[in-house]
């Protein structure tokens, strides 16, 4: 317990130093507990609002299974996170843009990815330069007051309206309006709020 407390205090300060070094813009009360994977490509933008809370592994959220949080923002991509956002062992892969609104909760081991990461053409995948040049990227927008359940997957081109609830384990492949509960694989509207 004592060692874990020291480790958490160390990483609270260390992560802020890393953010500063990489040019991450963040608001007040930015708390990132434990080690995270952070990549910010050339010309990329990462902006994090006030009261950001990230729990990364180490049993801080038992549902995370000690997974490290991961934020990967590709060259010239934009990641914008609003105020009062809480995440646990989240994975964000941003090749175009990801915008997360205010007052959003994202459950343990969820993944937000705005790219196919590879070409869908098997012949192009054999040549790394052509593979990357032919991948499809489409931005993601998550509205205010959204709750994304654990182990959910939000895929490229999705917009989630304000106050949406995404059931645990959902695979979200298309956009949904405000004020609905969605779930399943692929996700569909379960009911309106």
MORA-V427443 format. One record per residue. RES is the residue in three letters. PHI is phi in whole degrees, -180 to 180 (NA if undefined). D_LAST is the distance of its C-alpha to the last C-alpha in whole Angstrom. Layout:
res,phi,d_last
RES,PHI,D_LAST
RES,PHI,D_LAST
//
This chain:
res,phi,d_last
UNK,NA,41
UNK,-62,44
UNK,-62,44
UNK,-62,40
UNK,-63,40
UNK,-64,43
UNK,-62,41
UNK,-64,38
UNK,-64,40
UNK,-60,42
UNK,-71,39
UNK,-57,37
UNK,-76,40
UNK,-61,41
UNK,-65,37
UNK,-65,38
UNK,-62,41
UNK,-63,40
UNK,-58,37
UNK,-61,40
UNK,-62,42
UNK,-88,40
UNK,79,39
UNK,-76,35
UNK,-93,34
UNK,-140,32
UNK,-89,31
UNK,-74,32
UNK,60,31
UNK,-86,31
UNK,-123,31
UNK,-122,32
UNK,-86,33
UNK,75,35
UNK,-69,37
UNK,-129,34
UNK,-90,35
UNK,-134,35
UNK,-127,37
UNK,-125,37
UNK,-71,39
UNK,-60,41
UNK,74,40
UNK,-77,36
UNK,-125,34
UNK,-128,32
UNK,-125,30
UNK,-122,28
UNK,-76,27
UNK,-73,27
UNK,58,26
UNK,-82,26
UNK,-128,26
UNK,-125,27
UNK,-103,28
UNK,-123,31
UNK,61,32
UNK,56,35
UNK,73,32
UNK,-65,30
UNK,-132,27
UNK,-56,29
UNK,-73,26
UNK,-81,27
UNK,54,31
UNK,63,33
UNK,-76,32
UNK,-79,33
UNK,-67,30
UNK,-139,31
UNK,-126,31
UNK,-123,33
UNK,-120,33
UNK,-72,36
UNK,-53,38
UNK,64,37
UNK,-87,33
UNK,-129,31
UNK,-119,28
UNK,-123,26
UNK,-118,24
UNK,-76,23
UNK,-82,23
UNK,57,22
UNK,-108,21
UNK,-122,22
UNK,-138,23
UNK,-131,25
UNK,44,27
UNK,-83,26
UNK,-117,27
UNK,-118,27
UNK,-119,29
UNK,-120,29
UNK,-105,32
UNK,-123,31
UNK,-154,28
UNK,-132,25
UNK,-122,23
UNK,-113,20
UNK,-72,19
UNK,-87,19
UNK,59,17
UNK,-103,16
UNK,-115,17
UNK,-124,19
UNK,-71,20
UNK,-55,23
UNK,64,25
UNK,-80,22
UNK,-134,24
UNK,-120,23
UNK,-140,26
UNK,-99,27
UNK,-148,30
UNK,-77,31
UNK,72,34
UNK,-146,37
UNK,-65,38
UNK,-84,37
UNK,-91,40
UNK,-61,42
UNK,-67,46
UNK,-69,44
UNK,-65,43
UNK,-73,46
UNK,-117,47
UNK,-49,45
UNK,-66,46
UNK,-71,45
UNK,-57,42
UNK,-68,40
UNK,-69,41
UNK,-112,39
UNK,-75,36
UNK,-105,33
UNK,-116,31
UNK,-145,28
UNK,-62,26
UNK,-124,22
UNK,-126,20
UNK,-115,17
UNK,-72,15
UNK,-75,15
UNK,60,13
UNK,-86,12
UNK,-121,13
UNK,-108,15
UNK,-70,16
UNK,-58,20
UNK,60,22
UNK,-82,19
UNK,-126,21
UNK,-107,20
UNK,-102,23
UNK,-53,25
UNK,79,23
UNK,-85,20
UNK,-122,17
UNK,-108,14
UNK,-67,12
UNK,-56,11
UNK,66,8
UNK,-70,8
UNK,-121,9
UNK,-107,12
UNK,-64,13
UNK,-54,17
UNK,75,20
UNK,-77,18
UNK,-115,20
UNK,-98,18
UNK,-111,20
UNK,-143,19
UNK,-82,16
UNK,-136,13
UNK,-76,11
UNK,-65,9
UNK,60,5
UNK,-142,5
UNK,-104,7
UNK,-123,10
UNK,-171,13
UNK,109,17
UNK,-136,20
UNK,-74,20
UNK,-65,16
UNK,-142,14
UNK,-72,10
UNK,-87,10
UNK,-167,7
UNK,-85,4
UNK,-86,0
//
